[in-house]
Amino acid sequence: MYAKFRALAGIMTPLILLTLPQTPMWSAEQETDLSPVTQSFAGDSAASPSSAKPASMLPLTTSRPSETDDSKTVPKGSLQAENGVTYEDDSDESQSWILPETLLRLGLSDNTEFRFTLPNYIYQRDKDEGQLTNNFGDISVGLSHHQELPGKIDIALIPILHLPTGANNISTDTIEPQLRVAVSREFKTLTLESQFDARWSHGKNANANATFTPTLMISHDFMDKLSGFAEVVGEIFAWGSDDYYIQTGAYYTPTKRQQIDFRLGTGLIANSQDILVGFGYSFRIDGLIK
């Protein structure tokens, strides 16, 4: 157990450092000339110049294709749909397909959104025993509340509830709580992001367990519409074998309200998946709710 918490602390250290006061890495001129995008995520203050800025002027930010969630929220009155498909293969045990990975995000205010996750269709085949899982999983609902901290650090608190609506062999069969904290810090062309996630599982298809999922990610803007990322993810169980994997990918935004993404990953330890491949498409509809 001590080793588990040492591993958890090692991955979480960058997240803690992100939230500490930092020496500004920009000039005084840059400090007084905040971009409209930065100002738009400063919160609900009526004095913020972004409060009058239309949602159509704000860039699309998503929680895909990384495991690290979005530390910002969608504009007030906007609906964002994030969709994708993932293929995983463990050459010794199983292979699976998961889709449509749909997350719906509705902006309730300038810094709070409602979240709804549609049930995923899960196709999984056991290579040794020939067992097949072919059904739909659970839905989840949640909120995300964003704040900008000193030092241009964005942080989001994301509580989630998983509801037992799926098939008998997939569903948790009970309501499971989850709490996620996502933090990011943007530089000129780089963004450093981290996340801590805790979920309590106790349904009939899983022994009672607590799962902690820390992440660390760095992304880089290659050009105006194309960015890439590299990420390390840990799945640390209070009881049971842990899992660690790395992934990299890219996302392309043909317009301000559309994104196409790709990711490729592999496990870092013996019981991890050998390969993970994912594709996705996200879009945002502004002005849905006045």
N, C-alpha and C positions, 0 to 999 in steps of 0.2 A: 504493500500500500504506500509506503514511503517513497518508493521509486516512481510510482504513478504521479504523486504530487510534485516530485522533482521535475518530471517531464512536463507536467502541466505548467509549472512555474516558468520553465525555460521558454515555452512558447508564448506565455502571457506577458513576459517581461517587456517586449516591444509595445504592447498595448498600454501598459502602465506608463512607459516612458513617453508615449504619444500625448498623454493627458497632463504631463508636467509642464510648468511654464518653461518656454523656450526663448532663446535669444532670437529676435527677428532675423530672417534670412533674406530680407528685401530692404530696399532703401527707404528713406523717409518719404521720398516722393511717391513710391509705390504704396506706402502705408496710408497716405492720404488720398489715394486715387483708387479706391476699391472698385473692382469690376462689378457690373450689374449682376453677374452670376453669383459672385461671392455675397453681395448684399442681399440677394434674393433668398438666401437661406439663413438669414440672421435672426429669424423668429417672427413673432406676431406683432412686434412693436409698430405702432401706428406711425412713428417717426421715421421708419425705414423707407428710403427712397424706392425700394423694390415693391412696396405695398401697392403701388399704382401700376406696376409693370405687368403686361398681359402674360398669361401662361405660355402663349405661343412663342414668346421670346426666350423662354427658359429651356436649357438643354435637357435631353433625355438621360437620366441616370437609372440603372437597373441593378438588380441583385444577381444577374446572370453575367457570364457563365461560371463565375467563381462560387466557392462555398461561402466566402465572406459576403455578408449581406450589405445592402446599400445603407450608408450612414445618413442619407438625406431622404426627404419625402417628396412625393409628387405634388405638383401645384394644387392649390385649392380648387375644387370643382372638376378636376381632371381624373380620367379613368385610364389606368395603365395596365396592359395585359402582357405578361412575360410567359413565353411558351418554349418548349424544347423537347428533345428526345435524348436519352442516354443509353449507351450500350456498355455493359461491363462483362469481362471474361476472366475467370480464374481457370487456367488451363487444367488444374487438378480436380476442380470440384464442379463449378456451375457457370452458366452464362445467363444474362438477363437483358431485357429491354424494358425501359420505363418511359412512359409518355402519357399525357402531353405536358407534364410539369408546369401546369398553368397557375400562375400567381396573379390575382387581380388586386390592384392597389387603387383606392379611391381617396382623393385628397379632401379631408374634412375641414382643414384650416391651413394656414400658411406653413405650419410645421407638424401637423398630425395627419395620419392617414389610416384608413381601415383596410385590412387585408383579408382576402379569402382565397384559399388554395383548393382548387378542384381536385377530385379524386384521380389518382394516377392509375392507368392501366399497367399492370405488372405481368410480364411474361418471363418466367424463370424456369430453367431446366437443369436438373441435377445430372451431371455427366455419368456418375457411377451407378446410381440407383434408378435413373430414368424418371424420377418424380418430376411432376410439372405443376407450376403455379401459373394460373392463367385467369386473372380476375382484377377487380378494382379495389383500391385501398381507401383510406379514410380521407375526410376533408379536415381543414383546419381554419380557424378564424383568429384574427389578432389585430393589434394596433402597432403603429410605429410613431414615436415622438422624437423629433429632432431638435437639437440645440447646437449653437456654435459657441465653442469655448474660446477663451483667450488664446492667442497664438494661431488663429485660423484653423482650429481643430474642430471637426464635425463629429458629433456623437449621437447615436440613436438608441433608444430603449425600446425593445420589441417584445412584448408579452404575447404568447401564442397558446391557444387551446386546440388540441387534437380531438376530434369527435368521432366516435366509433360508428361510422356509416358504411364501412367496407365489408368485403366478403369475409366469411367466417375464418378462413385460413390465413387472412392477411390483417384483418382489423385488430386494433388493440383491445376491443371489447369494453373499453372504459375511457373516460375523459382523462387525457394526459396533459399536464401543464409543461410549458417550455418558456424559458426566458433568455433573451439574446441581447447582447450589447455590442454594437458595431462602432468602430472609431476610425477616422481617416484624417490624413493631413496632406494637403495638396501643395506641391512645389511647382516649379515652372513647367516641366514636362513629365514629372514623376509624381506618383501618388503612393503613399504608404498607408496600408490599411490593415486592420486587425479586428478580430471578433472573439468573443467568449460566449458560448452557448451551453445552457444546462437544461436537460430534459429528464423528467422522472417517468419511468415505464413500469407498469404493473398489470398489464392485461393478461388474458389467458394464453396468448401466443408468445409471451415473453416473461421470464422470471423478473421479479421486482429488481429494478436496477436504476442507477443514476448515470447518465451519459453526459460527459463534458466534451465539448468540441471547440477547442481553441484553433485559431488560424492566424497566419501571417502572410500578407500579399503585397507585392509591389507591381505597379502598372506604369506603363510608359506610353506617351502619345507619340507615335511615329510620324503622323501627319494630322491634318485637320480632322479627318473623319475616321482614322484608323488607329487603334490602340491595342497593345498586347499586355499580358500579365503573366506572372509566375507566382505560385502559391504553395504553401505547405499546410497540411491539415492533419490534426490529430483527433482521434475518437477514443477518449479515455473513459473506461467503464469502472465504476466503483467496485464491481465484482465481475471478473471475466477478462478475456484477452483484449488488449488494446489494438488499435489500428492506426497506421500512419501512411499518408500518401502525398505525393506531389502532383501538381498539374500546371499546365501552361495553356495559353490560348490567346485568342484575339477577338475583338469586336469592332464591327464596321457600322457607322451611322450614315446611311445614304441621305437621310433628312434629319431635321432636329427632333422628329418624333418617331423614328424607326431605328431599330438595331438588329443586326444579324451577327450571331456569335458562334464560336467554335472553341472546343477545349479537348485536350488530350492529357491523360494522367496515368500514373502507375503507382503501385504500392511500394512501400519502403521496407516492409517486413514480410516474413514468409506467409502469414495468413491473410495478406491483403490481396486485392484483385491485381491481376497481371496487367490488364489494360482497361482504360476507361476512355470512351469517346463520346462527345456530346455536341449537338447542334441546337441552335435556338433562334427564335424571331420574336421581337418585342415591339410594341407600338403604344402610343399614347393618344387619347382623344381629349382635347382641351375644351373647356366650357360646357361640359356635360351637365353640371349643376351650377346654377347661378347663386 
